[in-house]
């Protein structure tokens, strides 16, 4: 496991080691625990806890995508309402069920989302919309098969990758690091700093090449180009 100690430089701009510490602090809020410094398993004091937005983003990206399925189930059937220049969304249960049913036939995560939706309704003593009742019965008995995934699930890493892109952008703007480096092994770029910080935090991806690929695909990570519903 990667060892780490906070930087003590007095530079007003900051250095490469400051950049690693910045990423660690952004992800979990601190960088001074002994377990982090020694590269040991996370201790009971910190438990390696990430800030909620980071934890959520990395959970969405983890196969078999249970957190993504739950988020997807909550995102179907949303209906916007406006009052006094404020907009909020509520879930139309029947609309959500119909959308989930149509997508569950084709998409493995939507299949899991539909099952989560049904189980959540049952657990809370609520009526399961008619469109999903027969399908849920078949799914439970194994007669309705989960669609097969082809490789990595498209969109699962979008939220995580966008966080990584924003971290790189901050290191470029605030610490004046170059985004990438010609020296892939020993470079001191923003992508290197994020990769090294992720090695300390035991997060994936933690290689320079993987972080660099995310940076190079940054045009796909704008808030307006998300392939996901969540």
Residue pairs with C-beta under 8 A, 6 or more apart in sequence:
1 39
1 40
1 41
1 202
2 39
2 196
2 199
2 200
3 37
3 38
3 39
4 20
4 21
4 24
4 31
4 36
4 37
4 39
4 200
5 37
6 21
6 31
6 32
7 14
7 15
7 17
7 18
7 20
7 21
9 15
9 17
9 18
11 18
13 175
13 176
14 22
14 174
14 175
15 175
16 177
16 188
16 192
16 193
18 175
19 171
19 175
19 177
19 190
19 193
20 193
20 196
20 197
20 200
21 31
21 197
22 170
22 171
22 174
22 175
22 193
23 167
23 171
23 193
23 194
23 197
23 198
24 30
24 31
24 36
24 197
24 200
24 201
25 31
26 51
26 54
26 167
26 170
27 50
27 51
27 54
27 197
27 201
27 203
28 46
28 48
28 49
28 50
28 51
28 54
28 201
29 51
30 46
33 43
33 45
33 46
34 40
34 43
35 41
35 42
35 43
35 45
35 46
36 42
36 46
36 200
36 201
39 200
42 48
42 202
48 201
48 202
49 55
50 58
50 201
53 163
54 163
56 67
56 159
57 159
57 160
57 162
57 163
58 160
58 203
59 67
59 68
60 67
60 68
60 71
60 156
60 157
60 159
60 160
60 230
61 68
61 156
61 157
61 159
61 160
63 153
63 156
64 112
65 109
65 112
65 153
65 156
66 112
68 109
68 153
68 156
68 230
69 109
69 110
69 112
69 113
69 115
69 116
70 113
70 116
71 230
72 109
72 110
72 113
72 228
72 229
72 230
73 96
73 100
73 113
73 114
73 116
73 117
73 120
74 91
74 230
75 229
75 230
76 91
76 95
76 96
76 99
76 100
76 103
76 113
76 117
76 229
77 91
77 92
77 93
77 94
77 95
77 96
77 97
77 98
77 99
78 89
78 90
78 91
78 92
78 96
79 89
79 90
79 91
79 92
79 95
80 87
80 88
80 89
81 87
81 88
81 89
81 90
93 129
94 129
94 131
96 117
96 129
97 117
97 128
97 129
97 131
97 132
98 129
98 131
100 110
100 113
100 114
100 117
100 132
101 114
101 131
101 132
101 135
103 110
103 113
103 114
104 110
104 111
104 113
104 114
104 135
104 147
105 111
105 147
106 147
107 147
108 146
108 147
108 148
108 149
108 153
109 153
109 156
111 139
111 146
111 147
112 146
114 132
114 135
114 136
114 139
115 136
115 139
117 132
118 128
118 132
118 136
121 127
121 128
122 128
128 136
135 144
138 144
139 146
154 227
155 226
155 227
155 228
156 228
158 221
158 226
158 227
158 228
159 228
159 230
161 214
161 217
161 221
162 221
162 223
164 194
164 211
164 214
164 215
165 214
165 215
165 218
165 221
167 190
167 194
168 179
168 190
168 191
168 194
168 211
168 214
168 215
171 177
171 190
171 193
171 194
172 178
172 179
172 190
175 190
177 188
177 189
177 190
177 193
178 189
178 190
179 189
179 190
179 191
179 215
180 187
180 189
180 190
180 191
180 212
180 215
181 187
181 188
181 189
181 191
181 192
184 208
184 209
185 208
187 208
190 215
191 208
191 211
191 212
191 215
192 208
192 211
194 211
195 205
195 206
195 207
195 208
195 210
195 211
198 204
198 205
198 206
198 211
199 206
205 211
205 214
214 221
219 225
